[in-house]
């Protein structure tokens, strides 16, 4: 198993600007290297109850303990649908966010 894909854990902080009346998002990213594969059919049936396109399985060698809102791989952003913490590894099943 190769842990060669850059995965960015994003934390989004919204700040209100009283002058403009708008919210601006400040995104903080923490980079990790992971093994990223397509989710298997049995995993998708377990998590979603159906086959879902754009579902990935992300495996980290260590535990990621920082709070985060979403995960970015390349230009695509993903939400975490299932997380499992094992003895030495952490596994995320994610789906693409539009």
Residue, then its C-alpha position, 0 to 999 in steps of 0.5 A: x500500500x502506497x501512501x503517496x497522494x497528497x490529501x489536505x484536511x481543510x478547516x473553514x472559518x467564516x468571519x463577518x465583515x461589518x462594513x460590507x455585510x458579507x461573510x468571508x471564509x478563511x480556509x486552513x489546510x493541513x497536508x497529509x500523505x495517504x493511500x487513496x482508492x475507489x471504494x469497493x462495492x461492499x463498502x458503498x453498500x454498507x455506508x450508503x445502502x446503494x452504489x454511489x459514484x465519486x466515493x473514495x477510501x482514504x487510509x492514513x498511516x497515523x491518526x489525524x486528531x485535528x478538527x476539520x470540515x472537509x478533505x481536498x484531493x487535487x481540486x475536488x472537495x470531499x465530505x467524510x461519510x464514515x471514519x474508522x480509527x484502527x490501532x495504527x491507521x485511520x480510514x475515511x470513506x468520503x464522497x464528492x461535494x459539489 
